[in-house]
Amino acid sequence: MSSTLFRTKKVEQSILDTEEPEHALRKSLSALDLTVFGVGVIIGTGIFVLTGKVAKENAGPAVALAFVVAGVVCALAALCYAEFASTVPVAGSAYTFSYASLGELPAWIIGWDLVLEFALGTAVVAVGWSGYIRSLMDNAGWHLPAELGSREGAHGFGFDILAAALVLVLTGILVLGMKLSARVTEVVVAIKVTVVLVVIVAGAFFIKSANYHPFVPKAEPVPAGGGLSAPLIQLMAGWAPSNFGVLGIFTAASVVFFAFIGFDVVATAAEETKNPQRDMPRGILGSLLVCTVLYVAVSIVVTGMQHYSKLSVDAPLADAFKATGHPWFAGMISFGAAVGLITVCMILLLGQTRVFFAMSRDGLLPRFFSQVHPRYRTPHRPTILLGVIIAILAGFTSLSELAELVNIGTLFAFVVVALGVIILRRTRPDLHRAFRTPWVPFLPVVSVLATFWLMLNLPAETWIRFAVWMVIGFVVYFLYGRSHSRLGRHEEITADQIIKHEE
């Protein structure tokens, strides 16, 4: 059984699968498109919402260091992603990379993990977008009925129609083609990057140095009753759960990590890139660098404008300008956040549909979902299915506690990709690698350790939820995926096909 569970899919076979007419995606993206996609999904909830939350609850002004820590961890993983994406330019990101290096069962686990990560991420951001839009509508004197404005209506029943509508509209855009998605993303990214730059430049004039003291607040014990909500590492080590201090910075880093989710989504579009060997590393590393610099700058400005203990949790940037007597800037920030979250939703949904598509093409999910639209060359079936499911999820479900599942899912994917780089270097040294991760195996090992450290700083209850989802995944694999796998049915690449591919 172990030989079947860990059977690997040849890289050449993965690439040949992309050339089957009914399963082939259209190649239309450039390095600029990929970078814009990355910036489009990374700059969103983290910069507009999480900055205030982690500054007030975990790190104080040292939230800037938390962004640096999270950015460094992401950079280590990004170097590993860049090598894989340029070597195996196939849809599916970490799922596809795992199939080529670790085997079928690990690939299934990571694919199952990514499906959850992107679904929850899309729904969480859609709900956040809905909140900003309702706030803008209320300011304009337009009010939605309580039953349609949130998940808790006047009579205990409600449906967040704005969140659901956003997901459905974006689903339609993704079905119509990647180039249209790229054009929409470019316009929206230009708007929200402009807003971020305005925050940095204008806010710099309102900084008070006294707000930076203390830069790293003294550790404070968590109130009694924290239980499983405390970071796992503190419970394992027997430490008294606490906020702030040095450990508070790492806890904050594990939370703001949600803000960096994006460059791994770029890797899911490898199959739709014109020159993936050259453009994927540029898109992945370029978007990460741009966003890390912007995050650090914004966190320094906002904690300098207002003392961390007074920052708003829901809208820290906007409220910081209100506190300094400049409500006009606050309105602009709210508008920028609302517009900006649109691309976050769209690209997370894009990532999920590509992973689902890749898994179905391999037979681990029904092959029905692996056929592309005859005109638009997009995976329309999984896009429509998942879009409808996420729209319902965003409309009916409160997802605040589940949001941290997105973090642990992404971190788990980082661990797998870093290990995969080491293994594929040993098992397939003959592969052409347009981009090579430096200092292998040292750098991937450091990436694994740094990533796992952030995972340990997530609450214990998040680990429990993640374990439950993984158990469900094992059940689905053994009941369906294992027996329907194309590798299990011996649909493997032949020696003649390899020679033809190399020619």
C-alpha positions as CSV (number, residue, x, y, z in Angstrom):
1,M,0.0,0.0,0.0
2,S,2.8,2.4,0.8
3,S,4.1,2.2,-2.8
4,T,0.7,3.4,-4.1
5,L,0.2,6.1,-1.5
6,F,3.5,7.7,-2.3
7,R,3.7,7.1,-6.0
8,T,4.9,10.3,-7.7
9,K,3.7,11.9,-10.9
10,K,6.5,12.6,-13.4
11,V,7.1,16.2,-14.2
12,E,7.0,15.5,-17.9
13,Q,3.6,13.8,-17.4
14,S,2.2,16.9,-15.6
15,I,3.4,19.1,-18.4
16,L,2.0,16.8,-21.1
17,D,-1.4,16.8,-19.3
18,T,-1.6,20.6,-19.9
19,E,-1.4,20.0,-23.7
20,E,-4.6,17.8,-23.9
21,P,-7.0,20.0,-25.9
22,E,-10.0,19.6,-23.6
23,H,-8.0,20.1,-20.5
24,A,-5.6,22.9,-21.7
25,L,-5.8,26.4,-20.2
26,R,-5.1,29.5,-22.3
27,K,-1.7,31.1,-21.8
28,S,-2.2,34.8,-21.5
29,L,-0.3,36.2,-18.5
30,S,2.9,38.1,-18.3
31,A,5.4,38.8,-15.4
32,L,3.6,42.2,-14.9
33,D,0.2,40.4,-14.7
34,L,1.5,38.0,-12.1
35,T,3.1,40.7,-10.0
36,V,-0.2,42.7,-10.1
37,F,-2.1,39.5,-9.1
38,G,0.2,39.1,-6.2
39,V,0.0,42.7,-5.0
40,G,-3.8,42.5,-5.7
41,V,-4.4,39.7,-3.3
42,I,-1.7,40.5,-0.7
43,I,-2.8,44.1,-0.1
44,G,-6.2,43.7,1.5
45,T,-7.5,42.6,4.9
46,G,-4.0,42.7,6.4
47,I,-3.1,46.3,5.8
48,F,-6.6,47.7,6.3
49,V,-7.8,45.7,9.3
50,L,-5.2,43.4,10.9
51,T,-2.7,46.2,11.6
52,G,-4.8,47.7,14.4
53,K,-5.9,44.3,15.8
54,V,-2.4,42.9,16.4
55,A,-0.9,46.3,17.5
56,K,-3.6,46.7,20.2
57,E,-3.7,43.0,21.3
58,N,-0.3,41.5,20.7
59,A,2.7,43.7,19.7
60,G,2.1,47.4,20.1
61,P,4.2,49.6,17.8
62,A,6.4,46.5,17.3
63,V,3.8,45.3,14.8
64,A,6.2,46.6,12.2
65,L,8.6,43.9,13.3
66,A,5.8,41.3,13.2
67,F,5.3,42.2,9.5
68,V,9.1,41.9,8.9
69,V,9.1,38.4,10.6
70,A,6.1,37.3,8.5
71,G,7.7,38.7,5.4
72,V,11.0,36.9,6.0
73,V,9.2,33.6,6.5
74,C,7.3,34.2,3.3
75,A,10.5,35.1,1.4
76,L,12.1,31.8,2.4
77,A,9.1,30.0,1.1
78,A,8.8,32.2,-2.0
79,L,12.3,31.1,-3.1
80,C,11.1,27.5,-2.9
81,Y,7.9,28.3,-4.7
82,A,9.8,30.1,-7.5
83,E,12.0,27.1,-8.2
84,F,9.0,24.7,-8.4
85,A,6.8,27.1,-10.4
86,S,9.5,27.6,-13.0
87,T,10.3,23.8,-13.2
88,V,6.7,22.5,-13.1
89,P,4.6,25.2,-14.8
90,V,1.3,23.5,-14.1
91,A,-1.9,24.6,-12.4
92,G,-2.2,23.5,-8.8
93,S,0.7,25.2,-7.0
94,A,1.8,23.3,-3.9
95,Y,-0.5,20.4,-4.8
96,T,1.2,19.8,-8.1
97,F,4.7,20.3,-6.6
98,S,3.9,17.8,-3.9
99,Y,2.7,15.2,-6.5
100,A,6.0,15.5,-8.3
101,S,8.2,15.1,-5.2
102,L,6.5,13.6,-2.2
103,G,3.8,11.4,-3.7
104,E,0.1,11.1,-4.2
105,L,-1.1,11.0,-0.5
106,P,0.9,14.1,0.5
107,A,-0.3,15.8,-2.7
108,W,-3.9,15.0,-1.8
109,I,-3.4,16.3,1.7
110,I,-2.0,19.6,0.6
111,G,-4.6,19.9,-2.2
112,W,-7.4,19.3,0.3
113,D,-5.7,21.8,2.6
114,L,-5.5,24.5,-0.1
115,V,-9.2,24.0,-1.1
116,L,-10.2,24.9,2.5
117,E,-7.6,27.7,2.7
118,F,-8.8,29.5,-0.4
119,A,-12.5,28.9,0.3
120,L,-12.4,30.3,3.8
121,G,-10.1,33.1,2.7
122,T,-12.5,34.2,-0.1
123,A,-15.5,34.1,2.2
124,V,-13.8,36.0,5.0
125,V,-12.7,38.8,2.7
126,A,-16.1,38.9,1.0
127,V,-17.7,39.4,4.4
128,G,-15.2,42.2,5.3
129,W,-15.9,43.9,1.9
130,S,-19.6,43.8,2.7
131,G,-19.0,45.5,6.0
132,Y,-17.1,48.4,4.3
133,I,-19.8,48.8,1.6
134,R,-22.6,48.9,4.2
135,S,-20.7,51.5,6.1
136,L,-20.3,53.7,3.0
137,M,-24.0,53.2,2.2
138,D,-25.0,54.2,5.7
139,N,-22.9,57.3,5.4
140,A,-24.8,58.1,2.2
141,G,-28.2,57.5,3.8
142,W,-28.8,54.2,2.1
143,H,-29.8,51.3,4.4
144,L,-30.2,47.7,3.5
145,P,-33.0,45.7,5.4
146,A,-31.5,44.0,8.4
147,E,-32.2,40.5,7.0
148,L,-30.1,41.3,3.9
149,G,-27.4,43.3,5.5
150,S,-25.8,40.7,7.7
151,R,-26.0,37.1,8.9
152,E,-28.0,38.1,12.0
153,G,-31.2,39.8,10.9
154,A,-33.9,41.4,13.1
155,H,-35.6,38.1,13.6
156,G,-32.5,36.0,14.1
157,F,-32.2,35.1,10.4
158,G,-30.2,37.0,7.9
159,F,-28.3,36.6,4.6
160,D,-25.3,38.8,3.7
161,I,-26.5,39.6,0.2
162,L,-23.6,41.9,-0.6
163,A,-20.9,39.3,0.3
164,A,-22.7,36.6,-1.7
165,A,-23.3,38.9,-4.7
166,L,-19.6,39.9,-4.8
167,V,-18.5,36.2,-5.0
168,L,-21.0,35.4,-7.7
169,V,-20.0,38.4,-9.9
170,L,-16.3,37.5,-9.5
171,T,-17.1,33.9,-10.5
172,G,-18.6,35.2,-13.7
173,I,-15.5,37.3,-14.5
174,L,-13.2,34.3,-13.9
175,V,-15.3,32.1,-16.2
176,L,-14.9,34.7,-19.0
177,G,-11.2,34.5,-19.0
178,M,-7.9,35.2,-17.3
179,K,-7.0,38.3,-19.4
180,L,-10.3,40.0,-18.3
181,S,-9.5,39.0,-14.7
182,A,-6.0,40.5,-15.1
183,R,-7.4,43.8,-16.5
184,V,-9.9,44.2,-13.7
185,T,-7.2,43.4,-11.2
186,E,-4.8,46.1,-12.6
187,V,-7.4,48.8,-12.3
188,V,-8.4,47.9,-8.7
189,V,-4.7,47.4,-7.6
190,A,-3.9,50.9,-9.0
191,I,-6.6,52.4,-6.8
192,K,-5.7,50.7,-3.6
193,V,-2.0,51.1,-3.9
194,T,-2.6,54.8,-4.4
195,V,-4.7,54.8,-1.2
196,V,-1.9,53.0,0.7
197,L,0.7,55.5,-0.5
198,V,-1.6,58.4,0.5
199,V,-1.9,56.9,4.0
200,I,1.9,56.6,4.2
201,V,2.7,60.1,2.9
202,A,-0.2,62.0,4.6
203,G,0.0,60.1,7.9
204,A,3.7,60.8,8.2
205,F,2.9,64.4,9.0
206,F,0.7,63.4,12.0
207,I,3.2,61.1,13.7
208,K,4.0,61.8,17.4
209,S,7.1,60.2,18.7
210,A,5.5,59.6,22.1
211,N,3.2,57.1,20.5
212,Y,6.2,54.8,19.9
213,H,6.9,54.4,23.6
214,P,7.2,51.7,24.6
215,F,8.0,50.2,21.2
216,V,7.8,46.7,22.5
217,P,5.3,46.8,25.3
218,K,6.0,44.7,28.4
219,A,4.4,41.2,28.4
220,E,1.0,41.0,30.1
221,P,-0.7,37.9,31.3
222,V,-3.8,36.8,29.3
223,P,-7.0,37.1,31.4
224,A,-8.2,33.8,32.9
225,G,-10.3,31.6,30.6
226,G,-8.0,31.9,27.6
227,G,-7.7,28.1,27.4
228,L,-7.2,26.8,23.9
229,S,-7.3,30.3,22.5
230,A,-3.7,30.8,23.7
231,P,-0.8,30.1,21.3
232,L,0.0,26.4,21.2
233,I,3.7,27.0,21.9
234,Q,2.9,28.6,25.2
235,L,0.6,25.7,26.3
236,M,3.2,23.1,25.2
237,A,6.0,24.8,27.1
238,G,3.9,25.4,30.2
239,W,4.3,29.1,30.0
240,A,1.6,31.4,31.4
241,P,-0.2,32.7,28.3
242,S,0.7,36.4,27.7
243,N,0.4,39.1,25.2
244,F,3.0,41.7,24.1
245,G,6.7,41.3,24.8
246,V,9.0,39.4,22.4
247,L,6.6,36.4,22.2
248,G,3.8,38.9,21.4
249,I,5.7,39.9,18.2
250,F,5.8,36.2,17.0
251,T,2.1,35.8,17.9
252,A,1.4,38.9,15.9
253,A,3.5,37.6,13.0
254,S,1.4,34.4,12.9
255,V,-1.8,36.5,12.8
256,V,-0.7,39.1,10.2
257,F,0.6,36.2,8.1
258,F,-2.9,36.2,6.7
259,A,-2.0,39.5,5.1
260,F,0.8,37.9,3.0
261,I,-1.3,35.1,1.5
262,G,-1.1,35.8,-2.2
263,F,2.3,34.9,-3.7
264,D,1.4,31.2,-3.4
265,V,-1.8,32.0,-5.3
266,V,0.4,33.4,-8.1
267,A,1.9,29.9,-8.4
268,T,-1.5,28.5,-9.2
269,A,-1.5,30.5,-12.4
270,A,1.7,29.0,-13.8
271,E,-0.1,27.0,-16.5
272,E,-1.7,30.2,-17.8
273,T,1.6,32.2,-18.1
274,K,3.2,32.8,-21.4
275,N,6.8,32.3,-20.2
276,P,6.5,30.6,-16.8
277,Q,10.2,29.7,-16.5
278,R,11.1,33.4,-16.5
279,D,8.0,35.2,-15.3
280,M,6.9,33.0,-12.3
281,P,9.9,33.9,-10.1
282,R,9.6,37.5,-11.0
283,G,5.9,37.6,-10.2
284,I,6.2,35.7,-6.9
285,L,9.3,37.5,-5.5
286,G,8.3,40.9,-6.9
287,S,4.8,41.0,-5.4
288,L,6.1,39.9,-2.0
289,L,8.8,42.5,-1.9
290,V,6.5,45.4,-2.8
291,C,3.9,44.4,-0.3
292,T,6.3,43.8,2.6
293,V,7.7,47.3,2.2
294,L,4.2,48.8,2.1
295,Y,3.1,46.8,5.1
296,V,6.0,47.9,7.3
297,A,5.6,51.5,6.3
298,V,1.9,51.6,7.0
299,S,2.3,49.9,10.4
300,I,5.0,52.4,11.4
301,V,2.8,55.4,10.4
302,V,-0.5,54.2,11.9
303,T,1.1,53.4,15.3
304,G,2.8,56.8,15.2
305,M,-0.4,58.6,14.5
306,Q,-2.3,57.1,17.4
307,H,-1.2,55.2,20.5
308,Y,-1.5,51.4,20.0
309,S,-3.9,51.1,23.0
310,K,-6.4,53.4,21.3
311,L,-6.3,51.9,17.8
312,S,-9.5,50.7,16.3
313,V,-9.7,46.9,15.6
314,D,-12.2,47.2,12.8
315,A,-10.9,50.1,10.8
316,P,-7.5,51.2,12.3
317,L,-6.3,53.3,9.4
318,A,-9.5,55.2,8.8
319,D,-10.1,55.8,12.5
320,A,-6.5,57.0,13.1
321,F,-7.1,59.8,10.6
322,K,-10.4,60.6,12.3
323,A,-8.6,60.9,15.6
324,T,-6.3,63.4,14.1
325,G,-9.2,65.5,12.8
326,H,-9.0,64.5,9.2
327,P,-12.2,62.6,8.4
328,W,-11.8,63.1,4.6
329,F,-8.8,60.8,4.6
330,A,-10.8,58.3,6.6
331,G,-13.5,58.2,3.9
332,M,-11.0,57.8,1.2
333,I,-9.3,54.9,3.1
334,S,-12.7,53.2,3.5
335,F,-13.3,53.5,-0.2
336,G,-9.9,52.2,-1.0
337,A,-10.3,49.2,1.3
338,A,-13.7,48.4,-0.2
339,V,-12.4,48.5,-3.7
340,G,-9.1,46.7,-2.8
341,L,-10.8,43.7,-1.2
342,I,-12.5,42.9,-4.5
343,T,-9.2,41.7,-6.0
344,V,-8.4,39.7,-2.9
345,C,-11.6,37.8,-3.2
346,M,-11.2,37.2,-7.0
347,I,-7.6,35.9,-6.8
348,L,-8.3,33.7,-3.8
349,L,-11.2,32.2,-5.8
350,L,-8.9,31.9,-8.8
351,G,-6.4,29.9,-6.7
352,Q,-9.0,27.5,-5.4
353,T,-10.5,26.7,-8.7
354,R,-7.0,26.0,-10.2
355,V,-6.2,23.6,-7.4
356,F,-9.5,21.9,-7.7
357,F,-9.1,21.7,-11.5
358,A,-5.6,20.1,-11.2
359,M,-6.9,17.5,-8.7
360,S,-9.8,16.6,-11.0
361,R,-7.5,16.3,-14.0
362,D,-5.4,13.8,-12.0
363,G,-8.6,11.8,-11.2
364,L,-8.4,12.5,-7.4
365,L,-11.6,14.4,-7.8
366,P,-14.3,13.7,-10.5
367,R,-12.8,14.2,-14.0
368,F,-16.0,16.1,-14.9
369,F,-14.5,19.2,-13.4
370,S,-11.3,19.0,-15.5
371,Q,-12.8,20.1,-18.9
372,V,-12.2,23.7,-19.9
373,H,-14.7,25.9,-21.6
374,P,-14.5,25.5,-25.4
375,R,-14.4,29.3,-26.0
376,Y,-12.9,30.9,-22.9
377,R,-10.4,28.1,-22.1
378,T,-11.1,28.4,-18.4
379,P,-12.1,25.7,-15.9
380,H,-15.7,26.9,-15.8
381,R,-17.3,23.9,-14.1
382,P,-15.3,24.0,-10.8
383,T,-15.3,27.8,-10.9
384,I,-19.1,27.9,-11.0
385,L,-19.5,25.1,-8.4
386,L,-17.1,26.6,-5.9
387,G,-18.3,30.2,-6.5
388,V,-21.9,29.2,-5.6
389,I,-20.7,27.3,-2.5
390,I,-18.5,30.1,-1.2
391,A,-21.3,32.7,-1.9
392,I,-23.7,30.7,0.3
393,L,-20.9,30.3,2.9
394,A,-20.2,34.0,2.9
395,G,-23.9,34.8,3.1
396,F,-24.9,32.6,6.0
397,T,-21.9,31.8,8.1
398,S,-19.9,33.7,10.7
399,L,-16.3,33.1,9.9
400,S,-14.3,35.1,12.3
401,E,-13.0,32.1,14.3
402,L,-12.3,30.1,11.2
403,A,-10.2,32.8,9.6
404,E,-7.1,31.4,11.4
405,L,-7.6,28.1,9.5
406,V,-6.5,30.0,6.4
407,N,-3.2,30.8,8.1
408,I,-2.4,27.3,9.3
409,G,-3.3,25.9,5.9
410,T,-0.9,28.2,4.1
411,L,1.9,27.6,6.5
412,F,1.4,23.9,6.2
413,A,1.7,24.3,2.4
414,F,4.9,26.2,2.8
415,V,6.4,23.3,4.8
416,V,5.5,20.8,2.1
417,V,6.9,22.9,-0.7
418,A,10.2,23.5,1.1
419,L,10.6,19.8,1.7
420,G,9.6,19.1,-1.9
421,V,12.5,21.2,-3.2
422,I,15.0,19.2,-1.3
423,I,13.5,15.8,-2.4
424,L,13.2,16.8,-6.1
425,R,16.8,18.0,-6.2
426,R,17.9,14.5,-5.2
427,T,15.4,12.4,-7.2
428,R,15.4,14.5,-10.4
429,P,18.7,16.4,-10.7
430,D,18.4,16.2,-14.5
431,L,15.4,18.6,-14.6
432,H,15.9,22.0,-16.2
433,R,15.5,24.6,-13.5
434,A,15.1,28.2,-14.8
435,F,15.3,29.4,-11.2
436,R,17.2,27.6,-8.5
437,T,16.6,28.1,-4.8
438,P,19.9,29.1,-3.3
439,W,21.7,27.2,-0.6
440,V,19.8,23.9,-0.8
441,P,19.2,22.1,1.5
442,F,20.1,24.8,4.1
443,L,17.6,27.5,3.0
444,P,14.6,25.1,2.7
445,V,15.3,23.6,6.1
446,V,15.4,27.1,7.6
447,S,12.1,27.8,5.8
448,V,10.5,24.7,7.4
449,L,11.7,25.6,10.9
450,A,10.6,29.3,10.6
451,T,7.2,28.3,9.2
452,F,6.6,25.7,11.9
453,W,7.5,28.2,14.5
454,L,4.7,30.5,13.3
455,M,2.3,27.5,13.2
456,L,3.1,26.9,16.9
457,N,2.2,30.5,17.7
458,L,-1.4,29.9,16.4
459,P,-4.1,29.1,19.0
460,A,-4.5,25.4,20.0
461,E,-8.1,25.5,18.9
462,T,-7.0,26.3,15.4
463,W,-4.8,23.2,15.3
464,I,-7.8,21.1,16.4
465,R,-10.0,22.4,13.6
466,F,-7.2,21.8,11.1
467,A,-6.8,18.2,12.3
468,V,-10.6,17.6,11.9
469,W,-10.5,18.9,8.3
470,M,-7.4,16.7,7.6
471,V,-9.2,13.6,8.9
472,I,-12.2,14.3,6.6
473,G,-9.7,14.6,3.8
474,F,-8.2,11.2,4.5
475,V,-11.6,9.6,4.4
476,V,-12.4,11.2,1.1
477,Y,-9.1,10.1,-0.4
478,F,-9.5,6.5,0.6
479,L,-13.1,6.3,-0.4
480,Y,-12.7,8.0,-3.8
481,G,-9.4,9.5,-4.7
482,R,-7.1,6.5,-4.4
483,S,-9.3,4.3,-6.6
484,H,-9.9,6.9,-9.2
485,S,-6.3,8.2,-9.5
486,R,-5.0,8.3,-13.1
487,L,-1.7,7.0,-11.8
488,G,-3.6,4.2,-10.0
489,R,-5.2,3.3,-13.4
490,H,-1.7,3.1,-15.0
491,E,-2.3,6.2,-17.2
492,E,1.4,7.0,-16.9
493,I,3.7,8.6,-19.4
494,T,5.6,6.3,-21.7
495,A,9.3,6.5,-22.6
496,D,8.4,7.5,-26.1
497,Q,6.3,10.4,-24.8
498,I,9.2,11.6,-22.6
499,I,11.5,11.6,-25.6
500,K,8.9,13.5,-27.7
501,H,8.4,16.0,-24.9
502,E,12.1,16.6,-24.6
503,E,12.4,17.1,-28.3
